Amino acid sequence: MNFFKILDKFKKRYSSLILYCLLDRIPIIVLGDNSDDVNNFLIELSELIHFRKEYVFYTDFISADEYEGLITNENIDYNYQRANIRCPCEVAIKALNTFKNIDSWLIGIVIPREKKDEAKLNEFINIKSTIILYISFFHNSFSVGLGHIDLKSLDLSLEESIFKKISQDTEKSIIKMKRVLNDKITSNQFDKDLVKTLLDFEVEKSELKKNIFKREIQNFFSGSKRAFFILSRLNLLDNMDIRTKIGSKTLLETIDYEDAPIERILSFIWKEWGEDFSNLIEDGKKSFMGNKIVSLWGQN
């Protein structure tokens, strides 16, 4: 499965929305009529967030107590690798019946093409979390839906810039590789089919995209973690009645990462480590998800 080719089937903003939800641990439900396709898509989604540790329901844990044991350290150790839960189609309903909170879960569900039970299923799932991303994955029919939030209220500039860099840097690399070969080909006589084969970098292009994506995601994660460590110390001073704040520009320069607005970094810190440091930014403002309910199901 070529994950980036699948993403190309969505509008750019919806690809960015998928990444946004992955980063902010918003549960993602993938609906489809082919279990193999859905399960493979879940694996691809999970691999995008490489800085978290993947656990597979019904392989790494079964009960709610086992699950709590896996994530206990998240609340006491900020350096502990956060969990990312993947739930294959075969055990999805069991998981939904067992667990109350599905934040940071990726769940696959197989439903018939006629989708007779889809509305009832959505109603059942929606009580599990305040915000859920739905991805419809039916052969050549793809759509994305996000309930309980106005999509227009989200700042997806970081995610959009990441996909833009992937496209630009991949093309630059492919052009360089083709140029090297062209220099050799033009000075020799080759069969046209051989030339075409030599200049075909589709497999390499897919690998390049994954590598560039991983680099950009790692840069964002590392920058956010540096911001977290600085802000946690400022917060300690604040709790000791030593009032101190930091400007967003100063903080971004200090962490040597300016590809995301400070509000996006604060949102990620809140979702990843459960700390709200927005009061420490002297020129900042909260931009976490609002409560406006908008149904985007069916838009693609």
C-alpha positions as CSV (number, residue, x, y, z in Angstrom):
1,M,0.0,0.0,0.0
2,N,1.4,3.4,-1.1
3,F,0.2,5.6,1.8
4,F,1.1,8.9,0.2
5,K,-0.8,8.0,-3.0
6,I,-3.8,7.4,-0.9
7,L,-3.4,10.7,0.8
8,D,-3.3,12.3,-2.6
9,K,-6.9,11.2,-3.1
10,F,-8.0,13.6,-0.3
11,K,-8.0,17.3,-0.6
12,K,-4.8,18.8,0.8
13,R,-6.6,20.3,3.8
14,Y,-8.0,16.9,4.8
15,S,-4.6,15.2,4.6
16,S,-3.3,17.9,6.9
17,L,-6.3,17.3,9.2
18,I,-5.4,13.6,9.4
19,L,-1.8,14.6,10.5
20,Y,-3.2,17.1,13.0
21,C,-5.3,14.4,14.6
22,L,-2.4,12.0,14.8
23,L,-0.2,14.5,16.4
24,D,-2.8,15.6,19.0
25,R,-3.9,12.1,19.9
26,I,-7.4,12.5,18.6
27,P,-9.0,9.1,18.0
28,I,-9.2,8.0,14.4
29,I,-11.9,5.6,13.1
30,V,-11.2,4.1,9.7
31,L,-14.4,2.6,8.1
32,G,-14.2,0.3,5.1
33,D,-15.6,-2.8,3.5
34,N,-12.3,-4.7,3.1
35,S,-10.5,-5.7,6.4
36,D,-7.1,-6.1,4.8
37,D,-7.2,-2.6,3.2
38,V,-8.4,-1.0,6.5
39,N,-5.9,-2.9,8.6
40,N,-3.0,-2.0,6.3
41,F,-4.1,1.6,6.3
42,L,-4.1,1.6,10.1
43,I,-0.5,0.3,10.1
44,E,0.5,3.1,7.8
45,L,-1.2,5.7,10.0
46,S,0.5,4.3,13.1
47,E,4.0,4.3,11.5
48,L,3.7,8.0,10.8
49,I,4.0,8.9,14.5
50,H,7.2,7.1,15.1
51,F,8.0,8.9,18.3
52,R,5.2,7.0,20.1
53,K,5.2,3.4,21.1
54,E,2.7,1.3,19.3
55,Y,0.5,-1.2,21.2
56,V,-1.9,-3.5,19.3
57,F,-5.1,-4.4,21.0
58,Y,-5.6,-8.1,21.5
59,T,-1.9,-8.7,20.9
60,D,-0.1,-6.5,23.5
61,F,-3.0,-6.2,25.9
62,I,-6.6,-7.4,26.2
63,S,-8.2,-6.1,29.4
64,A,-8.7,-2.5,30.7
65,D,-6.4,-3.3,33.6
66,E,-3.6,-4.3,31.2
67,Y,-4.2,-1.1,29.2
68,E,-3.9,1.0,32.3
69,G,-0.7,-0.7,33.2
70,L,0.8,0.2,29.8
71,I,0.0,3.9,30.1
72,T,0.5,4.4,33.9
73,N,4.0,5.8,33.5
74,E,2.7,8.5,31.2
75,N,1.3,10.4,34.2
76,I,4.5,10.2,36.3
77,D,7.4,10.3,33.8
78,Y,7.5,13.0,31.1
79,N,10.3,11.2,29.3
80,Y,8.3,8.0,29.1
81,Q,7.3,7.2,25.5
82,R,3.7,7.9,24.9
83,A,1.4,5.1,23.7
84,N,-0.2,4.8,20.3
85,I,-3.0,2.2,20.2
86,R,-3.8,0.3,17.0
87,C,-7.0,-1.8,16.9
88,P,-7.5,-4.1,14.0
89,C,-11.0,-4.6,12.5
90,E,-11.4,-8.0,13.9
91,V,-11.5,-6.8,17.5
92,A,-12.8,-3.2,17.0
93,I,-16.3,-3.8,18.5
94,K,-14.8,-5.6,21.5
95,A,-12.5,-2.7,22.1
96,L,-15.3,-0.1,21.9
97,N,-17.4,-2.2,24.3
98,T,-14.4,-2.5,26.8
99,F,-12.8,0.9,26.9
100,K,-14.4,4.2,27.8
101,N,-11.6,6.4,26.6
102,I,-10.1,5.9,23.1
103,D,-7.9,9.0,22.8
104,S,-4.8,8.2,20.7
105,W,-6.5,5.0,19.3
106,L,-6.6,4.1,15.7
107,I,-9.5,1.8,15.1
108,G,-10.6,-0.1,12.0
109,I,-14.2,-1.1,11.4
110,V,-15.6,-3.1,8.5
111,I,-19.1,-2.2,7.5
112,P,-21.1,-3.3,4.4
113,R,-21.2,-1.0,1.4
114,E,-24.8,-0.2,2.0
115,K,-23.8,1.3,5.4
116,K,-27.2,0.5,6.9
117,D,-25.8,0.5,10.5
118,E,-23.4,3.4,10.0
119,A,-25.5,6.1,11.8
120,K,-26.1,3.8,14.8
121,L,-22.4,2.9,14.8
122,N,-21.3,6.5,14.8
123,E,-23.7,7.4,17.6
124,F,-22.2,4.6,19.7
125,I,-18.6,5.7,19.0
126,N,-19.2,9.4,19.5
127,I,-19.8,8.9,23.2
128,K,-16.2,7.6,23.6
129,S,-14.5,11.0,22.9
130,T,-15.4,14.6,22.5
131,I,-13.6,14.7,19.2
132,I,-13.2,11.9,16.7
133,L,-11.9,11.8,13.1
134,Y,-13.7,9.4,10.7
135,I,-12.0,8.2,7.5
136,S,-14.2,6.4,5.0
137,F,-12.1,4.0,3.0
138,F,-14.2,2.1,0.4
139,H,-12.2,1.0,-2.6
140,N,-11.9,4.3,-4.7
141,S,-14.3,6.2,-2.4
142,F,-12.5,8.2,0.3
143,S,-13.8,10.8,2.7
144,V,-13.0,12.5,6.0
145,G,-15.3,13.7,8.7
146,L,-14.5,15.5,12.0
147,G,-17.4,16.0,14.4
148,H,-17.7,18.3,17.4
149,I,-15.4,21.0,16.0
150,D,-15.4,23.7,13.4
151,L,-12.7,22.8,10.9
152,K,-12.2,26.5,10.1
153,S,-11.1,27.1,13.7
154,L,-8.1,24.8,13.3
155,D,-4.7,26.2,12.4
156,L,-3.3,23.6,10.0
157,S,-0.4,25.7,8.8
158,L,2.2,23.4,10.3
159,E,0.7,20.2,8.7
160,E,0.2,22.0,5.4
161,S,3.9,23.2,5.4
162,I,5.1,19.6,6.2
163,F,3.3,18.2,3.1
164,K,4.6,21.1,1.0
165,K,8.1,20.3,2.1
166,I,7.6,16.7,1.3
167,S,6.5,17.5,-2.2
168,Q,9.2,20.1,-2.9
169,D,12.2,18.2,-1.3
170,T,11.2,14.9,-3.0
171,E,11.1,16.5,-6.4
172,K,14.4,18.2,-5.8
173,S,16.0,14.8,-4.9
174,I,14.5,13.1,-7.9
175,I,15.6,15.8,-10.3
176,K,19.2,15.5,-9.0
177,M,19.2,11.7,-9.4
178,K,17.8,12.0,-12.9
179,R,20.4,14.6,-13.9
180,V,23.2,12.3,-12.8
181,L,21.9,9.5,-15.0
182,N,21.0,11.8,-17.9
183,D,24.6,12.9,-18.1
184,K,25.6,9.2,-18.7
185,I,22.8,8.3,-20.9
186,T,23.2,11.2,-23.4
187,S,26.7,10.2,-24.2
188,N,25.7,6.6,-25.0
189,Q,23.2,4.8,-27.2
190,F,20.5,3.0,-25.1
191,D,17.3,1.4,-25.9
192,K,14.3,3.6,-25.1
193,D,12.7,1.1,-22.8
194,L,16.0,0.8,-20.9
195,V,16.2,4.6,-20.6
196,K,12.7,4.7,-19.3
197,T,13.5,2.1,-16.7
198,L,16.7,3.8,-15.7
199,L,14.8,7.1,-15.1
200,D,11.9,5.6,-13.3
201,F,12.2,6.6,-9.6
202,E,8.6,5.8,-8.4
203,V,9.7,3.3,-5.8
204,E,12.4,5.7,-4.6
205,K,10.0,8.6,-4.6
206,S,7.8,6.8,-2.1
207,E,10.7,6.0,0.2
208,L,11.9,9.6,-0.1
209,K,8.5,11.0,1.0
210,K,8.5,8.7,4.0
211,N,12.0,9.8,5.0
212,I,11.3,13.5,4.6
213,F,8.0,13.1,6.5
214,K,9.8,11.4,9.4
215,R,12.4,14.2,9.4
216,E,9.8,16.9,9.6
217,I,7.8,15.2,12.3
218,Q,10.9,14.5,14.4
219,N,11.9,18.2,14.1
220,F,8.5,19.3,15.3
221,F,8.5,16.8,18.2
222,S,12.0,17.7,19.3
223,G,11.3,21.4,19.1
224,S,8.1,20.9,21.1
225,K,9.9,18.9,23.8
226,R,12.5,21.6,24.1
227,A,9.7,24.1,24.6
228,F,8.1,21.8,27.1
229,F,11.3,21.6,29.3
230,I,11.7,25.4,29.2
231,L,8.1,26.1,30.0
232,S,8.0,23.5,32.8
233,R,10.9,25.3,34.5
234,L,9.2,28.7,34.1
235,N,6.0,27.1,35.5
236,L,8.0,25.9,38.5
237,L,9.2,29.5,39.1
238,D,5.7,30.7,38.7
239,N,4.5,28.3,41.4
240,M,7.1,29.7,43.7
241,D,5.5,33.2,43.2
242,I,8.4,34.3,41.0
243,R,6.2,35.7,38.2
244,T,7.8,35.2,34.8
245,K,6.6,35.0,31.2
246,I,8.3,34.5,27.9
247,G,7.6,36.0,24.5
248,S,6.6,33.6,21.7
249,K,9.3,34.8,19.4
250,T,11.9,34.4,22.2
251,L,10.8,30.9,22.9
252,L,10.8,29.8,19.3
253,E,14.3,31.3,18.8
254,T,15.4,29.5,22.0
255,I,14.2,26.1,20.9
256,D,15.6,26.7,17.4
257,Y,12.3,25.8,15.8
258,E,10.1,28.3,14.0
259,D,8.1,26.2,11.6
260,A,5.0,26.1,13.8
261,P,3.2,28.9,15.6
262,I,3.5,28.9,19.3
263,E,-0.2,28.0,19.7
264,R,0.3,24.8,17.8
265,I,3.2,23.9,20.0
266,L,1.2,24.6,23.1
267,S,-1.7,22.5,21.8
268,F,0.7,19.6,21.1
269,I,2.3,19.9,24.6
270,W,-1.2,19.8,26.2
271,K,-2.1,16.6,24.3
272,E,1.3,14.9,24.6
273,W,2.2,15.7,28.2
274,G,-1.0,17.0,29.7
275,E,0.4,20.4,30.6
276,D,-1.2,23.8,29.8
277,F,1.5,26.5,29.6
278,S,-0.5,29.1,27.7
279,N,-0.4,31.5,30.7
280,L,3.4,31.7,30.5
281,I,3.4,33.1,27.0
282,E,3.2,36.9,27.4
283,D,1.9,37.6,23.9
284,G,0.2,34.3,23.2
285,K,-3.4,33.1,23.4
286,K,-5.1,29.8,23.7
287,S,-6.0,28.2,20.4
288,F,-7.1,24.8,21.6
289,M,-10.1,23.2,20.0
290,G,-13.4,25.0,20.7
291,N,-16.7,23.5,21.4
292,K,-18.6,24.5,18.2
293,I,-20.1,21.4,16.8
294,V,-19.9,21.0,13.0
295,S,-20.4,17.8,11.1
296,L,-18.1,17.3,8.2
297,W,-19.0,13.7,7.4
298,G,-19.1,13.0,3.7
299,Q,-16.9,15.9,2.6
300,N,-13.8,15.0,0.6
